[in-house]
Amino acid sequence: MDTYLTISSASQGIYKEKGSKFLAFAFPIFSEEEFKTHLSQLKKDYHDARHHCFAFKLGLTENEYRYSDDGEPNNSAGKPIYGQILSKNITNVGIVVVRYFGGTKLGVGGLVTAYKEAAADALNNAIIIEQTVNNYYQISFDYMVMSEIMNFIKKYELTVSKQIFENNCLIEFSIRQNEAGFVVNELEKMEGLEIEFIKTI
C-alpha cells in the first residue's frame, strides 16, 4: 500500500456547551516538529484559553501518534480528538482543540462529547484527499553531467524539492515509493553521481 488519506489544508471547527467554547484546528503535517510549531503558535494566539488539548497521527503504522489532555481529566480530551482522526482513516494530520471555560463544569462525559464534536466539526470542514507515499533522495554530481541528470529527471517525472547548481551540484527529489527501486537502480548506473536516501513521507 503506497497511498493514504489526509486533509488538503488547514480547517477549523467549533463546539459550544454551557458557556464553554471549544475551538478546533486541524492541519496537515509531516513530522512531530511541524506539529509542535503549529501547537506553539496556537498557544500564543489563544494564550488566554484554559486548555490546548491535541492529537496527531503520522505515517502508515499504528504507533506514530500522540494525544494530550493538557490538564483536563484523564482521557477526556486527547483520546476523543484522536478517535476522530481514526474514524476518518486519515494520517499526517494534527488537531488542536482550544477550550475557553464558561464557568460551568461539564463532567467527564460532557468533556468527551465536546472535544469529540469540536474535532469532528474541524474534519467535516476539511477536504480529505488521497496522497501517494513518496521516497525522498538527494543526488550530488559534477556540473559536467548536469544536462544528463536533468534529462533523467524529466524522463522519469521526478519532483524536485531543492536544487543547488555550483561546481558540485545537489538535487533533492521525491518519487512514488513503488517506483523508487527502479529509478534509483537506473540512477546508480550513471557515472559521477552519488545518491542518498533521505526519508519516506
C-alpha contacts under 8 A as a table, 3 or more apart, distances in Angstrom:
res1	aa1	res2	aa2	distance
2	D	132	T	5.67
2	D	133	V	4.91
2	D	134	N	7.94
2	D	176	R	7.73
2	D	177	Q	6.53
2	D	178	N	6.89
3	T	130	E	6.55
3	T	131	Q	5.43
3	T	132	T	4.23
3	T	133	V	5.47
4	Y	60	L	7.52
4	Y	90	I	7.04
4	Y	91	T	7.15
4	Y	130	E	5.56
4	Y	131	Q	5.43
4	Y	132	T	6.44
4	Y	133	V	7.23
5	L	89	N	6.82
5	L	90	I	4.78
5	L	91	T	6.34
5	L	128	I	6.53
5	L	129	I	5.57
5	L	130	E	4.53
5	L	131	Q	6.17
6	T	28	P	6.97
6	T	90	I	4.86
6	T	91	T	5.40
6	T	92	N	6.21
6	T	93	V	6.55
6	T	128	I	5.54
6	T	129	I	5.60
6	T	130	E	6.48
6	T	131	Q	7.19
7	I	10	A	7.56
7	I	27	F	7.06
7	I	28	P	5.91
7	I	90	I	7.61
7	I	93	V	7.03
7	I	126	A	6.16
7	I	127	I	5.51
7	I	128	I	4.41
7	I	129	I	5.81
8	S	28	P	6.89
8	S	126	A	7.26
8	S	127	I	5.66
8	S	128	I	6.10
8	S	129	I	6.03
9	S	27	F	5.97
9	S	28	P	6.15
9	S	126	A	7.11
9	S	127	I	7.32
10	A	25	F	7.22
10	A	26	A	5.52
10	A	27	F	4.15
10	A	28	P	6.62
10	A	126	A	7.14
11	S	25	F	6.01
11	S	26	A	5.27
11	S	27	F	6.46
11	S	122	A	5.68
11	S	123	L	7.10
11	S	125	N	6.09
11	S	126	A	5.37
12	Q	23	L	7.38
12	Q	24	A	5.45
12	Q	25	F	4.65
12	Q	26	A	6.16
12	Q	121	D	7.33
12	Q	122	A	4.44
12	Q	123	L	7.67
12	Q	125	N	6.76
12	Q	126	A	7.87
13	G	23	L	6.03
13	G	24	A	4.79
13	G	25	F	6.55
13	G	118	A	5.62
13	G	119	A	6.67
13	G	120	A	7.56
13	G	121	D	4.63
13	G	122	A	3.84
13	G	123	L	7.59
13	G	125	N	7.10
14	I	21	K	7.31
14	I	22	F	5.58
14	I	23	L	4.69
14	I	24	A	5.82
14	I	117	E	7.98
14	I	118	A	5.06
14	I	119	A	7.98
14	I	121	D	6.49
14	I	122	A	7.28
15	Y	21	K	6.08
15	Y	22	F	5.09
15	Y	23	L	6.76
15	Y	114	A	6.36
15	Y	115	Y	7.96
15	Y	117	E	6.46
15	Y	118	A	4.97
15	Y	121	D	7.87
16	K	19	G	6.69
16	K	20	S	5.75
16	K	21	K	4.65
16	K	22	F	6.15
16	K	114	A	7.55
17	E	20	S	5.29
17	E	21	K	6.65
17	E	114	A	7.36
18	K	102	G	6.52
18	K	104	T	6.33
18	K	106	L	7.71
19	G	101	F	7.12
19	G	102	G	4.05
19	G	103	G	6.85
19	G	104	T	7.14
20	S	99	R	7.03
20	S	100	Y	5.54
20	S	101	F	4.67
20	S	102	G	3.96
20	S	103	G	7.30
20	S	104	T	7.60
21	K	99	R	5.74
21	K	100	Y	5.11
21	K	101	F	6.77
21	K	102	G	7.13
22	F	97	V	6.21
22	F	98	V	5.59
22	F	99	R	4.58
22	F	100	Y	6.49
22	F	114	A	7.12
22	F	115	Y	7.10
22	F	118	A	6.22
23	L	97	V	5.39
23	L	98	V	5.02
23	L	99	R	6.43
23	L	118	A	6.62
24	A	95	I	6.82
24	A	96	V	5.73
24	A	97	V	4.22
24	A	98	V	6.32
24	A	118	A	5.51
24	A	119	A	5.63
24	A	121	D	7.71
24	A	122	A	5.87
25	F	95	I	5.46
25	F	96	V	5.23
25	F	97	V	6.27
25	F	119	A	7.63
25	F	122	A	6.29
26	A	93	V	7.03
26	A	94	G	5.67
26	A	95	I	4.32
26	A	96	V	6.61
26	A	119	A	7.69
26	A	122	A	6.04
26	A	123	L	6.80
26	A	126	A	7.96
27	F	93	V	5.72
27	F	94	G	5.52
27	F	95	I	6.58
28	P	92	N	5.80
28	P	93	V	4.44
28	P	94	G	6.37
29	I	32	E	7.80
29	I	34	E	6.13
29	I	35	F	6.23
29	I	58	L	7.72
29	I	92	N	5.12
29	I	93	V	5.28
29	I	94	G	6.57
30	F	34	E	6.72
30	F	58	L	6.79
30	F	92	N	5.64
30	F	93	V	7.83
30	F	201	I	6.95
31	S	34	E	5.21
31	S	35	F	6.53
31	S	58	L	7.02
31	S	92	N	7.83
32	E	35	F	5.01
32	E	36	K	6.23
32	E	58	L	8.00
33	E	36	K	5.07
33	E	37	T	6.37
34	E	37	T	5.20
34	E	38	H	6.60
35	F	38	H	5.20
35	F	39	L	6.21
35	F	56	F	7.73
35	F	94	G	6.50
36	K	39	L	4.95
36	K	40	S	5.96
37	T	40	S	5.17
37	T	41	Q	6.25
38	H	41	Q	5.19
38	H	42	L	6.25
39	L	42	L	5.14
39	L	43	K	6.18
39	L	96	V	7.01
40	S	43	K	5.14
40	S	44	K	6.41
41	Q	44	K	5.11
41	Q	45	D	6.12
42	L	45	D	4.89
42	L	46	Y	5.82
42	L	47	H	7.79
43	K	46	Y	5.24
43	K	47	H	5.17
43	K	52	H	7.00
44	K	47	H	5.02
46	Y	49	A	5.65
46	Y	98	V	7.49
49	A	52	H	7.40
49	A	98	V	6.55
49	A	99	R	5.83
49	A	100	Y	5.05
49	A	101	F	7.66
50	R	98	V	7.71
50	R	99	R	5.95
50	R	100	Y	5.80
50	R	101	F	6.60
51	H	70	D	5.92
51	H	71	G	6.87
51	H	72	E	7.45
51	H	97	V	7.97
51	H	98	V	5.77
51	H	99	R	5.20
51	H	100	Y	7.33
52	H	69	D	7.94
52	H	70	D	6.11
52	H	96	V	6.44
52	H	97	V	5.77
52	H	98	V	4.59
52	H	99	R	6.54
53	C	67	Y	7.68
53	C	68	S	5.55
53	C	69	D	5.14
53	C	70	D	5.27
53	C	77	A	6.30
53	C	78	G	5.89
53	C	96	V	5.69
53	C	97	V	5.26
53	C	98	V	6.44
54	F	67	Y	5.45
54	F	68	S	5.39
54	F	69	D	7.08
54	F	77	A	7.58
54	F	78	G	5.34
54	F	81	I	6.73
54	F	82	Y	7.83
54	F	94	G	7.43
54	F	95	I	5.53
54	F	96	V	4.28
54	F	97	V	6.02
55	A	65	Y	7.33
55	A	66	R	5.59
55	A	67	Y	4.00
55	A	68	S	6.48
55	A	78	G	5.66
55	A	79	K	7.41
55	A	81	I	5.96
55	A	82	Y	5.14
55	A	94	G	5.91
55	A	95	I	5.50
55	A	96	V	6.71
56	F	65	Y	5.48
56	F	66	R	5.63
56	F	67	Y	6.50
56	F	82	Y	6.79
56	F	85	I	7.82
56	F	92	N	7.47
56	F	93	V	5.71
56	F	94	G	4.07
56	F	95	I	6.17
57	K	64	E	5.84
57	K	65	Y	4.27
57	K	66	R	6.83
57	K	82	Y	7.98
57	K	85	I	7.61
57	K	91	T	5.32
57	K	92	N	5.57
57	K	93	V	5.74
57	K	94	G	6.55
58	L	61	T	7.91
58	L	64	E	5.26
58	L	65	Y	6.17
58	L	91	T	5.42
58	L	92	N	4.32
58	L	93	V	6.78
59	G	64	E	6.55
59	G	91	T	6.28
59	G	92	N	6.13
59	G	201	I	7.02
60	L	91	T	7.22
61	T	64	E	6.51
62	E	65	Y	7.55
67	Y	78	G	4.71
67	Y	79	K	6.35
67	Y	81	I	7.90
67	Y	82	Y	6.67
68	S	77	A	7.17
68	S	78	G	4.61
68	S	79	K	7.59
69	D	72	E	5.14
69	D	73	P	6.96
69	D	74	N	6.55
69	D	75	N	6.52
69	D	76	S	6.74
69	D	77	A	5.00
69	D	78	G	4.84
69	D	79	K	7.86
72	E	76	S	6.58
72	E	77	A	6.73
73	P	76	S	5.57
73	P	77	A	7.73
73	P	108	V	6.77
74	N	77	A	7.73
75	N	78	G	6.17
75	N	79	K	5.39
75	N	80	P	7.47
75	N	112	V	7.97
76	S	79	K	6.68
76	S	80	P	6.78
76	S	108	V	5.87
76	S	109	G	7.49
76	S	111	L	5.77
76	S	112	V	4.78
76	S	115	Y	7.74
77	A	80	P	5.58
77	A	81	I	6.32
77	A	111	L	6.68
77	A	112	V	5.89
77	A	115	Y	5.51
77	A	116	K	7.59
78	G	81	I	5.18
78	G	82	Y	6.14
78	G	115	Y	7.88
79	K	82	Y	4.99
79	K	83	G	6.03
80	P	83	G	4.87
80	P	84	Q	6.60
80	P	112	V	6.04
80	P	113	T	7.82
80	P	115	Y	6.28
80	P	116	K	4.94
81	I	84	Q	5.41
81	I	85	I	6.93
81	I	95	I	7.19
81	I	115	Y	6.08
81	I	116	K	5.34
81	I	119	A	5.65
81	I	120	A	7.95
82	Y	85	I	5.16
82	Y	86	L	6.45
83	G	86	L	5.08
83	G	87	S	6.05
83	G	116	K	7.63
84	Q	87	S	4.92
84	Q	88	K	6.39
84	Q	116	K	6.71
84	Q	119	A	6.56
84	Q	120	A	6.01
85	I	88	K	5.49
85	I	89	N	6.41
85	I	90	I	5.92
85	I	91	T	7.29
85	I	93	V	7.78
86	L	89	N	4.92
86	L	90	I	6.49
87	S	90	I	7.96
90	I	93	V	7.20
95	I	119	A	6.92
97	V	115	Y	6.92
97	V	118	A	7.11
97	V	119	A	6.99
101	F	104	T	7.59
106	L	109	G	7.41
106	L	110	G	4.85
106	L	111	L	5.96
107	G	110	G	5.26
107	G	111	L	6.20
108	V	111	L	5.09
108	V	112	V	6.16
109	G	112	V	5.16
109	G	113	T	6.34
110	G	113	T	5.21
110	G	114	A	6.12
111	L	114	A	4.96
111	L	115	Y	6.08
112	V	115	Y	5.51
112	V	116	K	6.00
113	T	116	K	5.14
113	T	117	E	5.94
114	A	117	E	5.25
114	A	118	A	6.07
115	Y	118	A	5.20
115	Y	119	A	6.13
116	K	119	A	5.33
116	K	120	A	6.05
117	E	120	A	4.90
117	E	121	D	6.03
118	A	121	D	5.16
118	A	122	A	6.45
119	A	122	A	5.21
119	A	123	L	6.36
120	A	123	L	5.16
120	A	124	N	5.98
121	D	124	N	5.01
121	D	125	N	6.25
122	A	125	N	5.21
122	A	126	A	6.46
123	L	126	A	4.93
123	L	127	I	7.88
124	N	127	I	7.84
132	T	176	R	6.28
132	T	177	Q	7.80
133	V	176	R	5.93
133	V	177	Q	5.77
133	V	200	T	7.01
133	V	201	I	5.57
134	N	174	S	6.01
134	N	175	I	5.25
134	N	176	R	4.33
134	N	177	Q	4.85
134	N	200	T	5.68
134	N	201	I	5.39
135	N	174	S	5.44
135	N	175	I	5.55
135	N	176	R	6.26
135	N	177	Q	5.35
135	N	180	A	6.82
135	N	197	F	7.69
135	N	198	I	7.65
135	N	199	K	5.99
135	N	200	T	4.44
135	N	201	I	6.52
136	Y	172	E	7.04
136	Y	173	F	5.68
136	Y	174	S	4.29
136	Y	175	I	6.72
136	Y	197	F	6.27
136	Y	198	I	5.35
136	Y	199	K	5.28
136	Y	200	T	6.07
136	Y	201	I	7.87
137	Y	172	E	5.66
137	Y	173	F	5.56
137	Y	174	S	6.28
137	Y	195	I	6.83
137	Y	196	E	5.55
137	Y	197	F	4.47
137	Y	198	I	5.14
137	Y	199	K	7.30
138	Q	170	L	6.97
138	Q	171	I	5.69
138	Q	172	E	4.35
138	Q	173	F	6.50
138	Q	195	I	5.72
138	Q	196	E	5.15
138	Q	197	F	6.43
138	Q	198	I	6.75
139	I	170	L	5.69
139	I	171	I	5.38
139	I	172	E	6.43
139	I	193	L	6.73
139	I	194	E	5.47
139	I	195	I	4.41
139	I	196	E	6.34
140	S	168	N	6.97
140	S	169	C	5.63
140	S	170	L	4.57
140	S	171	I	6.69
140	S	193	L	5.78
140	S	194	E	5.14
140	S	195	I	6.55
141	F	145	V	7.11
141	F	146	M	7.70
141	F	168	N	5.97
141	F	169	C	5.29
141	F	170	L	6.55
141	F	192	G	5.91
141	F	193	L	4.63
141	F	194	E	6.47
142	D	145	V	5.93
142	D	146	M	7.11
142	D	167	N	6.30
142	D	168	N	5.06
142	D	169	C	5.93
142	D	192	G	6.62
142	D	193	L	7.39
143	Y	146	M	5.18
143	Y	165	F	7.26
143	Y	166	E	6.77
143	Y	167	N	5.44
143	Y	168	N	6.10
143	Y	169	C	6.03
144	M	147	S	7.82
145	V	148	E	5.45
145	V	149	I	6.36
145	V	192	G	7.66
146	M	149	I	5.18
146	M	150	M	6.17
147	S	150	M	5.10
147	S	151	N	6.11
148	E	151	N	5.22
148	E	152	F	6.28
149	I	152	F	5.05
149	I	153	I	6.28
150	M	153	I	5.05
150	M	154	K	6.23
151	N	154	K	5.11
151	N	155	K	6.02
152	F	155	K	5.04
152	F	156	Y	6.23
153	I	156	Y	5.50
153	I	157	E	5.75
153	I	158	L	5.19
153	I	159	T	7.96
154	K	157	E	5.00
154	K	158	L	6.74
156	Y	183	V	7.58
158	L	173	F	6.20
158	L	174	S	6.14
158	L	175	I	5.78
159	T	173	F	5.25
159	T	174	S	5.23
159	T	175	I	6.56
160	V	163	Q	7.32
160	V	171	I	6.99
160	V	172	E	5.80
160	V	173	F	4.21
160	V	174	S	6.56
161	S	171	I	7.68
161	S	172	E	5.51
161	S	173	F	5.47
161	S	174	S	7.39
162	K	170	L	7.89
162	K	171	I	5.60
162	K	172	E	4.94
162	K	173	F	7.10
163	Q	169	C	7.59
163	Q	170	L	5.60
163	Q	171	I	4.33
163	Q	172	E	6.33
164	I	169	C	5.50
164	I	170	L	5.07
164	I	171	I	6.42
165	F	168	N	7.02
165	F	169	C	4.69
165	F	170	L	6.65
166	E	169	C	5.34
175	I	179	E	6.84
175	I	180	A	6.01
176	R	179	E	5.54
176	R	180	A	6.24
177	Q	180	A	5.09
177	Q	181	G	7.77
177	Q	200	T	7.94
178	N	181	G	7.13
179	E	182	F	5.98
179	E	183	V	6.59
180	A	183	V	5.24
180	A	184	V	5.98
181	G	184	V	5.37
181	G	185	N	6.14
182	F	185	N	5.12
182	F	186	E	6.30
183	V	186	E	5.11
183	V	187	L	6.20
184	V	187	L	4.99
184	V	188	E	6.14
185	N	188	E	5.23
185	N	189	K	6.79
186	E	189	K	5.42
186	E	190	M	7.31
187	L	190	M	5.53
187	L	193	L	7.98
187	L	195	I	7.89
188	E	191	E	7.83
188	E	193	L	7.45
188	E	194	E	7.76
188	E	195	I	7.43
190	M	193	L	6.47
